[in-house]
Amino acid sequence: MFRTALISLDYSAAQGPLLDCLSDLRDMGISRVILTHVVQVGYAQGATYGNKQALEDWLQDRAAPLRAAGLEVEVDIRAAGEVAKDILQAAGDHGADLIVIGSRGQNMIRGLFLGSVAREVIRLSTLPVRLEWIESTGKDGDAACARTCHAGLRRVLLATDFSQQSQAAEQAAIALGRLGAHIDVIHVLVPDGGKIYARWPRMAQAALSYIVDDIAAAGGQAEAHLMTGQPSEEIARMAVDRDADLIIVGKHGQGWVNSLITGSTAASLCEIARRPVLMVPLQNEKV
C-alpha cells in the first residue's frame, strides 16, 4: 500500500506519543521511515539550528524504537522560512508516499487542535496525509500529551460521498482490507436530501454494497452503514461505536480547509474524530 513514510516532528512533548501511535505503520506496508524536523529560521526556535548535533541526537533517540520494530529509519533536519512547504519538499526529496503529522498545535488545550503547519501540509499535499490525534493531559513536561490510538489496524472506517475524490480513499481501504483490517464503509445522508431526490437513499445503499463487494473480492471483510445527519458528526460517532483504529476520507483540493469552523466534512472531522485520520487525494489531482 505504502512503502516510505515521512514523519514530521516538532520539538515538543507530543512527539513521544506521536511515535507511540505508529506501531501500525507496518500494517500499512511501510518499511522505511524518514523522521524530519524543520527549524523555522527567523523565529525564536531558529537559534536551535545552530545546535544541529543536539537535534540530530534527539531524532536518533526518537528513531530507536522504530528501528527496533524492524523499520528502516533516516533522519533529516532542515531550516526553512515556510515549514509546511519544506516538509512537503522533504517528502519529495526522499520519495515518500505518505506524510504523517501530529495534531498538536499551540491552542490544543483550548480544543482547537489543528495547528497552522499541519493545516498547510494537509491543504497543499498531493500525497496521502495521516493526521495523528495527540491529547493534552494538563500535565507538564513529557507527560503533557498522551496518545489516543490503538496498536495496529484491526478496524478501519472508510467514509465516502461517492465523489471522484473518494475513489482513492476507497482504494486505500481495499488495500488495508486485503492486509487484514475489517472495513466499515459509511455514507451519511444529509437530512431532507431524500426530498430533493427520492431515490438517493436506495442508490446510496447500492453504491455502498458495491464497495463492500470490492473489498470482499480483494480478500477483505467489510460492512456497509447508511446514516442520516451531519456527516462529520455521524462519521466520528460511528468511529467510536465501531472502535475504529483509523478513519479514511478522500481529500479535495486546496480550498477544503479554509476555515476550522466552516470547512468541509474532512476538516470538521479532523477536529472531532479523536483518532487518526488518513486523507487520500485523488491521484494526479491538481491541488
BAPASE-30263 format. One line per 4 residues: for each residue x, y, z of C-alpha. Coordinates in nm, 4 decimals, decimal comma. Each point is the difference from the previous one (the first is absolute). Layout:
! residues N
X/Y/Z; ... .
//
This chain:
! residues 287
0,0000/0,0000/0,0000; 0,2652/0,2489/0,1149; 0,3739/-0,0532/0,0321; 0,1644/0,3229/0,1235 .
-0,1516/0,2291/0,2642; 0,1316/0,3450/0,0838; -0,0778/0,0852/0,3636; 0,0216/0,3668/0,0911 .
0,1043/0,0620/0,3611; 0,0099/0,3254/0,1905; 0,1996/0,0470/0,3193; -0,2803/-0,0632/0,2509 .
-0,1457/-0,2475/0,2472; -0,2419/-0,1195/-0,2691; 0,2709/-0,1799/-0,1932; 0,0340/-0,2985/0,2347 .
-0,3708/-0,0823/-0,0203; 0,0014/0,0677/-0,3757; 0,2584/-0,2712/-0,0568; -0,1764/-0,2310/0,2460 .
-0,2973/0,0149/-0,2363; 0,1939/-0,1230/-0,2990; 0,0448/-0,3664/0,0854; -0,2571/-0,0699/-0,2715 .
0,2128/0,1496/-0,2795; 0,1056/-0,3459/-0,1057; -0,3692/-0,0929/-0,0196; -0,0193/0,2661/-0,2729 .
0,2955/-0,1519/-0,1839; 0,2581/0,2533/0,1251; 0,3570/-0,1301/0,0157; 0,1901/0,3309/-0,0156 .
-0,0480/0,3104/0,2177; 0,1461/0,3495/-0,0296; -0,0055/0,2001/0,3250; 0,0235/0,3679/-0,0851 .
0,0212/0,3138/0,2093; -0,0251/0,3385/-0,1698; 0,1457/0,2988/0,1836; -0,1829/0,3214/-0,0829 .
0,2856/0,2430/-0,0571; -0,0675/0,3549/0,1053; -0,2105/-0,0903/0,3017; 0,0887/-0,0865/0,3583 .
0,0550/-0,3670/-0,0745; 0,2386/0,0884/-0,2813; 0,2799/0,0205/0,2529; -0,0238/-0,3773/0,0505 .
0,1302/-0,0534/-0,3516; 0,3416/0,1094/0,1244; -0,0015/-0,3098/0,2202; -0,0623/-0,2451/-0,2794 .
0,1774/-0,2852/0,1795; -0,2454/0,0215/0,2907; -0,2900/-0,0197/-0,2443; 0,1669/-0,2907/-0,1765 .
0,0380/-0,1841/0,3326; -0,3622/0,0751/0,0878; -0,1277/-0,1427/-0,3296; 0,2243/-0,3049/0,0260 .
-0,1428/-0,0641/0,3463; -0,3518/0,0201/-0,1459; 0,1043/-0,2343/-0,2813; 0,1192/-0,2768/0,2337 .
-0,3393/-0,1619/0,0763; -0,0983/0,0101/-0,3672; 0,3229/-0,1743/-0,0945; -0,0633/-0,2522/0,2769 .
-0,3365/-0,0696/-0,1641; 0,1837/-0,0940/-0,3200; -0,0432/0,3216/-0,1983; 0,2761/0,1660/-0,2022 .
0,0328/0,3529/0,1443; 0,1785/0,3128/-0,1232; 0,0071/0,3463/0,1557; -0,0132/0,3360/-0,1793 .
0,0467/0,3452/0,1609; -0,0867/0,3061/-0,2064; -0,0151/0,3758/0,0405; -0,2786/0,1859/-0,1754 .
-0,2039/0,3152/-0,0004; -0,3200/-0,1903/-0,0819; -0,0107/-0,3225/0,1999; -0,2924/-0,1678/-0,1773 .
0,1524/0,0430/-0,3441; 0,3333/-0,1364/0,1183; -0,1711/-0,3066/0,1471; -0,1564/-0,0613/-0,3411 .
0,3369/0,0577/-0,1675; 0,1609/-0,2550/0,2332; -0,2729/-0,2509/-0,0866; 0,0755/0,0485/-0,3689 .
0,3771/-0,0185/0,0470; -0,0269/-0,3323/0,1845; -0,2634/-0,1528/-0,2287; -0,2553/-0,0294/0,2800 .
-0,3474/-0,1217/-0,0873; -0,1554/0,0885/0,3385; 0,0388/0,3010/0,2314; -0,0715/-0,0351/0,3722 .
-0,0542/0,3076/0,2127; -0,1274/0,0528/0,3540; -0,3122/0,1929/0,0914; 0,1574/0,1999/0,2799 .
-0,0052/0,3767/-0,0423; 0,0682/0,2822/0,2421; -0,3727/0,0333/0,0659; -0,0651/-0,3723/0,0503 .
-0,0911/0,0377/0,3663; -0,2889/0,2257/-0,1030; -0,1261/-0,2806/-0,2209; 0,0828/0,1479/-0,3427 .
0,2851/-0,2340/-0,0715; 0,0917/0,0288/-0,3661; 0,3068/0,2245/-0,0075; 0,0881/0,2208/-0,2953 .
0,2846/-0,2239/-0,1210; -0,2160/-0,3124/0,0010; -0,2778/0,1897/-0,1746; 0,2325/0,1203/-0,2756 .
0,1563/-0,3442/-0,0486; -0,3429/-0,1579/-0,0385; -0,1224/0,2765/-0,2297; 0,3010/-0,0022/-0,2338 .
0,0975/-0,3668/-0,0031; -0,0512/-0,2112/-0,3085; 0,0953/-0,3033/0,2120; -0,2213/-0,1809/0,2513 .
0,0272/0,1597/0,3450; -0,0579/-0,1843/0,3252; -0,0968/0,2353/0,2813; 0,0617/-0,1370/0,3484 .
-0,2101/0,1253/0,2910; 0,2075/0,0822/0,3088; -0,1912/0,0814/0,3196; 0,0977/0,2600/0,2595 .
0,0198/-0,1482/0,3492; 0,0241/0,3321/0,1834; 0,3353/-0,1099/0,1436; 0,3477/0,1401/-0,0576 .
0,3073/-0,1218/-0,1828; 0,0064/-0,3372/-0,1741; -0,3332/-0,0922/0,1610; -0,1817/0,2969/-0,1590 .
-0,1327/-0,2096/-0,2874; -0,1375/-0,3497/-0,0373; -0,0858/-0,2168/-0,2955; -0,3574/-0,0847/-0,0926 .
0,0779/-0,2702/-0,2562; -0,0070/-0,3766/0,0258; 0,2782/-0,2372/-0,0959; -0,0538/-0,1325/-0,3506 .
-0,2752/0,0335/-0,2574; -0,2721/-0,2401/0,1041; -0,2950/0,2073/-0,1156; -0,0059/0,2821/-0,2551 .
-0,2839/0,2384/-0,0808; -0,0313/0,1153/-0,3618; -0,2190/0,3082/-0,0454; -0,1129/0,0600/-0,3579 .
-0,2246/0,2432/-0,1816; 0,0418/-0,1956/-0,3284; 0,1752/0,2985/-0,1590; 0,3031/-0,0276/-0,2238 .
0,2138/0,1134/0,2948; -0,1222/-0,2978/0,2036; 0,1302/-0,2548/-0,2477; 0,3603/0,0112/0,1224 .
-0,1203/-0,0364/0,3608; -0,2049/-0,3030/-0,1032; 0,3058/-0,1568/-0,1623; 0,2019/0,0585/0,3176 .
-0,2717/-0,1710/0,2043; -0,0058/-0,2939/-0,2408; 0,3773/-0,0350/0,0426; -0,0280/0,0045/0,3807 .
-0,2799/-0,2542/-0,0161; 0,2279/-0,2230/-0,2029; 0,2612/0,0365/0,2762; -0,2459/-0,1186/0,2657 .
-0,1866/0,3049/0,1320; -0,3782/-0,0170/0,0329; -0,1506/0,2895/-0,1998; -0,3171/0,1838/0,1004 .
-0,1243/0,2008/-0,2983; -0,2227/0,2972/0,0852; -0,1956/0,2538/-0,2018; -0,1960/0,2728/0,1750 .
-0,3221/0,1276/-0,1526; -0,0631/0,3680/0,0585; -0,3364/0,0598/0,1727; -0,2772/0,0705/-0,2534 .
0,2305/-0,1099/-0,2808; -0,2504/-0,2689/-0,0934; -0,2598/0,2655/-0,0620; 0,2208/0,1479/-0,2704 .
0,0519/-0,3369/-0,1681; -0,2185/-0,2733/0,1442; 0,2013/-0,2906/-0,1418; 0,3318/0,1146/0,1436 .
-0,0110/-0,2099/0,3216; -0,0513/-0,3195/-0,2017; 0,2713/0,1020/-0,2469; 0,2387/0,0764/0,2858 .
-0,0681/-0,3376/0,1610; 0,0719/-0,1720/-0,3300; 0,3231/0,1961/-0,0440; 0,1115/-0,0998/0,3510 .
-0,0693/-0,3635/-0,0860; 0,2230/0,0247/-0,3063; 0,2881/0,1316/0,2119; -0,0516/-0,2791/0,2563 .
0,0036/-0,2526/-0,2856; 0,3261/0,1476/-0,1348; 0,1621/-0,0351/0,3428; -0,1228/-0,3597/0,0285 .
0,1258/-0,0799/-0,3511; 0,3453/0,1213/0,1081; -0,0079/-0,2398/0,2954; -0,1178/0,2388/0,2728 .
-0,3025/0,0283/0,2271; -0,2335/0,2992/-0,0006; -0,3386/0,1289/0,1114; -0,2130/0,2812/-0,1435 .
-0,1601/0,2732/0,2106; -0,2465/0,2578/-0,1326; -0,0591/0,2808/0,2483; -0,1910/0,3272/0,0022 .
0,1229/0,3192/0,1653; 0,2896/0,2438/-0,0008; 0,2758/-0,1952/-0,1831; 0,3027/0,0736/0,2201 .
-0,1968/-0,0623/0,3200; -0,1454/-0,3293/-0,1234; 0,3382/-0,1198/-0,1269; 0,1645/0,0821/0,3339 .
-0,2837/-0,1698/0,1901; 0,0296/-0,3123/-0,2139; 0,3770/-0,0066/0,0554; -0,0617/-0,0072/0,3754 .
-0,2780/-0,2588/-0,0237; 0,2126/-0,2323/-0,2151; 0,3195/0,0800/0,1963; 0,1769/0,0864/-0,3266 .
0,3786/0,0213/0,0016; 0,0074/0,2249/-0,3061; -0,2430/0,2119/-0,2049; 0,0605/0,0336/-0,3746 .
-0,1465/0,2854/-0,2036; 0,0611/0,1455/-0,3441; 0,1844/0,3308/-0,0171; -0,1349/0,2739/-0,2227 .
0,1968/0,2941/-0,1407; 0,1772/0,2865/0,1754; -0,3114/0,1785/0,1168; -0,1283/-0,2874/0,2154 .
0,1301/0,1395/0,3283; -0,0326/0,3763/-0,0359; -0,1569/0,0173/0,3452; 0,0056/-0,2263/0,3031 .
-0,3585/0,1039/0,0686; -0,1618/0,0009/-0,3436; 0,2263/-0,2440/-0,1803; -0,1062/-0,3176/-0,1821 .
-0,0988/-0,3310/0,1543; 0,3652/-0,1088/0,0066; 0,1087/0,3160/0,1795; -0,2768/-0,0297/0,2574 .
0,0761/-0,3687/0,0466; 0,3637/0,0770/0,0785; -0,1161/0,2188/0,2870; -0,2320/-0,2498/0,1675 .
0,1161/-0,3502/-0,0974; 0,2346/-0,0540/0,2973; 0,1801/-0,2710/-0,1972; 0,2330/-0,0183/-0,3035 .
-0,1383/0,1246/-0,3325; 0,1542/-0,0962/-0,3349; -0,0786/0,2499/-0,2762; 0,0595/-0,1402/-0,3478 .
0,0076/0,2330/-0,3021; -0,1164/-0,0980/-0,3435; 0,3057/-0,1030/-0,1986; 0,1181/0,2660/-0,2448 .
-0,2496/0,2489/0,1484; 0,1228/0,3569/-0,0136; -0,0246/0,1455/0,3480 .
//
